[in-house]
Amino acid sequence: MGVAMSYAQEVQTQSPSNNDYAELVATDVDLSGSPMEIKDVSFPSEQEIQALVEEYVQNPDQTTAALLNILLGDFGVGHFYTGQTLRGVLDLVFCWTGIPAIIGIVEGIIWLCDDEATWAARVAKWQSK
């Protein structure tokens, strides 16, 4: 019991007092500056959001489309992503055969090897149908 009492007294003498904490807080807080300003945040209008969505749908990312076609080509995910809905449905209908998976891997590799101009031509051809 005597050891516990002496340890408690030692800890009590080593710990800073409440005044020490008040001094630390007072030195760390700068109250001389101006109050925090809240800036007006404007949100995009409905037309701007619609334009961004249309641009995203019209220009599918080449790498994303290729990887989706390689990894999930059996279910037509790459074709749905690029806007080829009929082709995606056909892949989905025939997924049990495994043929869409093989075609998806080959097409995905071809899509990855395309340069930007060829990819843009492909997307334009798909969108014109």
NORWO-V564745 format. One line per field, one symbol per residue. phi: phi as a letter, one per 40 degrees, with the letter a starting at -180 (. if undefined). Layout:
phi: ???
This chain:
phi: .ccccccccccccccccccccccccccccbcccccccbccbbccccccccccccccccbccccccccccccbccbgccccccgccccccccccbcccgccccccccccccccccccccccccccccccc
